Amino acid sequence: MSATLDITGTTRVYGVIADPIAHVRAPIVFNPLFEQRGTDAVMVPVHAPSDQLEIVLDGLKAQPNFGGFAVTVPHKLAIMGLCDEVGRQGRLVGAVNAVRFNAQRRMIGDNFDGAGFVAGMRAEGHEVTGRSVLQLGAGGAGRAIAFALADAGVSRLVIHNRTRAKAEELAAAVSAAYPEIPVSVGAAEPDGCEIVINTTSAGLHDGDPLPIDDKFLKPDLLVAEIIMIPEKTRLLESALKNGCNVQYGRHMLDKQIDLIGEFLGCFQ
C-alpha cells in the first residue's frame, strides 16, 4: 500500500522546496522510507518561485503540522539568509539544504552535502580521518565536501580546480575554519595522497574528459565519485581497470538522506 493512502489528520508533513519542481526526487525516496519504518509522515513537493519564496515560507511556518523541508536549486543560498539559526556546516558552506521548524516555529537550517559524503565513505569501510586527500573541484558540492573532510580530520587536503583562484579561495576558507588541517592548492596529481575525490561534473555526459589523467590512478589509491548517474563514470571505470578501490556516488545520497531525515525529525 502506498504511504499516501494512509495520510490522516495526525500525519506530519514535510516538503522539498525547488523552482522548478518537476525534477525533485526527495518524495520518491522519503515516502517509501516512511512506510517501511511505520512513520506517520509524508513528503510533498513545494514549488516556490524565487519572487514568492518568503511568502511560501511564511505559509509553511504558520502550519503547525509542517515539520520542515529539504532545499534544492535555486534556493539553498536564499533560504539560508531567511533562517533564524544555521548550523556550522551551513555557515561555512554558505548554503543550506535542509530546514526544520522548532516548537517556536523558528527556522533552523544546515547543510548535509559534505557530511553525507563522509558518512557514505565510512559506511563502505573507507575512513577519511588521518588520510591524505586530493579533491578535484571547488564548486558548490566541492565546497561542502572540503569542509566536511577537514571536520573529519583528514591528514592533508589538496584542492585542484580548473580556475585556480576558486581553489585558492576555498583552501583559504577551509584553513581559516580548521587551522590544524594542512590545506593547499595543487595540480590534478595525487602526489602522495591516498584518496582522490571527484566533485566536478566531469563524467555526467558521454565524452566528458577525465578529471585526472589515468596514468596517476595507481592500485594503492581510493577513487571516489559524487556523480550518481551514470553509476560507473569513466573515471571509476579507469580506476577499476588500474586496480584502484572505488567509491560510488550513490553512497553520498544514501547517507545524506539519513542525516537529513534525522535532522528534520522524520527518522527518530
C-alpha positions in Angstrom: 0.0 0.0 0.0 1.3 3.4 -0.9 2.2 5.7 2.1 0.0 8.4 0.5 -3.1 6.2 1.1 -2.5 6.3 4.9 -2.5 10.1 5.3 -4.7 11.2 8.2 -5.2 14.3 10.4 -2.2 13.2 12.5 0.2 12.9 9.6 3.3 15.0 9.9 4.0 16.9 6.7 7.5 17.6 5.2 8.5 19.1 1.9 11.2 19.7 -0.7 11.4 23.2 -2.0 12.6 24.0 -5.5 11.9 26.1 -8.6 11.2 24.4 -11.0 9.8 21.4 -9.1 9.2 18.6 -11.6 12.7 17.1 -11.3 12.8 16.7 -7.5 13.2 13.1 -6.2 13.1 13.5 -2.5 9.4 12.5 -2.1 10.1 9.3 -4.1 12.9 8.5 -1.7 11.4 9.6 1.6 7.8 8.4 1.3 8.7 4.7 0.9 11.1 5.0 3.9 8.3 6.5 6.0 6.1 3.5 5.0 8.9 1.0 5.7 9.6 2.5 9.2 6.0 3.0 10.1 6.4 6.7 10.3 3.2 8.8 10.2 4.6 11.3 7.8 4.5 12.3 4.2 6.9 14.4 2.0 5.4 16.6 -0.7 7.0 18.8 -3.5 6.7 22.6 -2.7 7.0 24.8 -5.8 8.4 28.1 -4.5 9.1 30.6 -7.3 12.0 32.9 -6.3 9.9 36.0 -6.2 7.4 34.3 -3.9 9.9 32.4 -1.7 9.3 34.4 1.5 5.5 34.2 1.1 5.7 30.4 0.7 8.0 30.1 3.8 5.6 32.3 5.9 2.8 30.0 4.9 4.7 26.8 5.9 5.8 28.4 9.1 2.2 29.1 10.0 1.3 25.3 9.6 2.0 23.6 13.0 1.9 20.1 11.3 4.6 21.1 8.8 7.9 19.8 10.2 10.5 21.1 7.7 11.8 20.7 4.3 14.8 19.7 2.1 16.1 22.5 -0.1 17.4 22.3 -3.7 18.2 24.7 -6.5 17.9 27.6 -6.7 17.1 28.3 -3.1 19.9 27.0 -0.9 21.6 30.4 -0.5 18.4 32.5 -0.3 16.8 30.2 2.3 20.0 30.3 4.5 19.6 34.1 4.7 16.0 33.6 5.9 16.8 31.1 8.6 16.7 32.0 12.3 19.6 29.7 13.1 22.2 27.9 10.8 24.4 25.1 11.8 28.2 25.3 11.4 28.5 23.4 8.2 25.7 25.5 6.7 27.5 28.7 7.7 30.9 27.5 6.3 29.4 26.3 3.0 27.2 29.4 2.7 24.1 27.5 1.9 21.6 25.1 3.5 19.9 22.0 2.1 17.6 21.2 5.0 15.5 23.3 7.3 13.3 22.3 10.3 10.8 24.2 12.3 11.3 24.0 16.1 8.5 24.3 18.7 8.6 28.1 18.4 8.3 27.8 14.6 11.8 29.2 14.2 13.6 28.1 11.0 16.8 26.0 11.8 18.9 25.2 8.7 22.1 23.3 7.9 24.0 21.7 5.1 24.5 17.9 4.8 26.1 17.6 1.4 29.6 17.1 2.9 28.6 15.1 5.9 26.6 12.8 3.6 29.8 12.2 1.6 31.9 11.4 4.6 29.2 9.2 6.1 28.9 7.4 2.8 32.6 6.7 2.7 32.6 5.3 6.2 29.5 3.2 5.5 31.5 1.5 2.8 34.5 1.0 5.0 36.6 3.9 3.8 37.8 6.1 6.7 38.9 9.6 5.8 40.3 10.6 9.3 44.0 10.6 9.1 44.1 10.1 5.3 45.6 12.5 2.7 43.1 13.6 0.0 43.2 15.2 -3.4 39.9 16.9 -4.1 39.1 17.7 -7.7 36.7 20.7 -7.9 35.9 23.6 -5.8 32.3 24.3 -6.7 29.2 24.0 -4.5 29.4 20.3 -3.7 33.2 20.5 -3.5 33.0 23.4 -1.0 30.7 21.3 1.3 32.9 18.2 1.0 36.1 20.1 1.7 34.8 21.5 5.0 33.4 18.1 5.9 36.7 16.4 5.2 38.5 18.9 7.3 35.9 18.5 10.1 36.5 14.7 9.9 40.3 15.2 10.4 42.0 14.3 7.2 45.8 14.5 7.5 46.1 16.7 4.4 43.8 18.2 1.8 44.9 19.3 -1.7 42.3 21.1 -3.8 42.5 21.3 -7.6 40.2 23.4 -9.7 40.4 24.5 -13.4 40.1 28.1 -12.1 42.9 28.3 -9.6 41.6 31.4 -7.9 38.5 29.4 -6.9 40.6 26.7 -5.4 42.7 29.2 -3.6 39.6 30.9 -2.1 38.2 27.5 -0.9 41.6 26.4 0.5 41.9 29.7 2.5 38.3 29.3 3.9 38.9 25.8 5.0 42.3 26.7 6.5 40.7 29.6 8.4 37.9 27.3 9.8 40.2 24.3 10.5 43.8 25.7 11.1 45.0 22.4 12.3 44.5 20.8 8.9 47.1 21.3 6.2 45.2 22.6 3.1 46.8 23.6 -0.2 46.1 24.1 -3.9 47.7 21.7 -6.3 47.7 20.0 -9.7 45.4 17.2 -10.6 48.0 14.7 -9.5 47.8 12.6 -6.3 51.4 13.3 -5.3 51.4 11.1 -2.2 47.6 11.4 -1.5 45.7 8.2 -0.6 42.3 9.3 -1.7 41.1 11.1 -4.9 37.6 12.6 -4.9 36.0 14.0 -8.0 33.5 16.7 -7.0 33.3 18.1 -10.5 30.6 17.4 -13.1 33.1 15.7 -15.4 31.6 12.3 -16.0 27.9 13.2 -16.2 27.9 13.0 -20.1 29.5 10.7 -22.6 32.7 12.2 -23.9 33.5 14.2 -20.8 37.2 14.3 -20.2 38.7 12.5 -17.2 39.2 15.0 -14.3 42.6 13.4 -13.7 45.0 11.6 -16.1 44.5 7.9 -15.7 48.3 7.4 -15.5 48.0 8.7 -11.9 45.4 6.1 -11.0 47.7 3.6 -9.1 46.4 0.5 -7.3 47.0 2.0 -3.9 44.5 4.8 -4.5 40.9 5.1 -3.4 39.0 7.0 -6.1 35.6 8.4 -5.1 32.8 10.0 -7.1 29.8 12.1 -6.2 28.1 11.6 -9.6 25.2 9.1 -9.3 24.1 8.7 -12.9 25.9 7.1 -14.6 26.8 5.0 -11.6 30.1 3.9 -13.1 31.6 7.0 -14.6 34.5 7.0 -17.0 36.8 7.9 -14.0 35.6 5.0 -12.0 35.9 2.6 -14.9 39.5 3.8 -15.4 40.2 3.4 -11.7 38.9 -0.1 -11.6 40.9 -1.1 -14.6 44.0 0.3 -12.9 43.3 -1.7 -9.7 42.1 1.1 -7.5 39.4 0.8 -4.9 36.4 3.0 -5.7 33.5 4.7 -4.0 30.3 5.2 -6.0 28.3 8.5 -5.9 25.1 6.9 -4.7 26.5 6.3 -1.2 26.7 10.1 -0.6 23.0 10.4 -1.3 22.0 7.4 0.8 23.7 8.7 3.9 22.6 12.3 3.2 19.0 11.1 3.3 19.6 9.5 6.7 21.2 12.7 8.0 18.5 15.0 6.7 15.8 12.7 7.9 17.3 12.7 11.4 17.7 16.5 11.3 14.1 17.1 10.3 12.9 14.6 12.9 11.5 12.2 10.3 13.6 9.2 11.4 13.6 9.4 15.1 
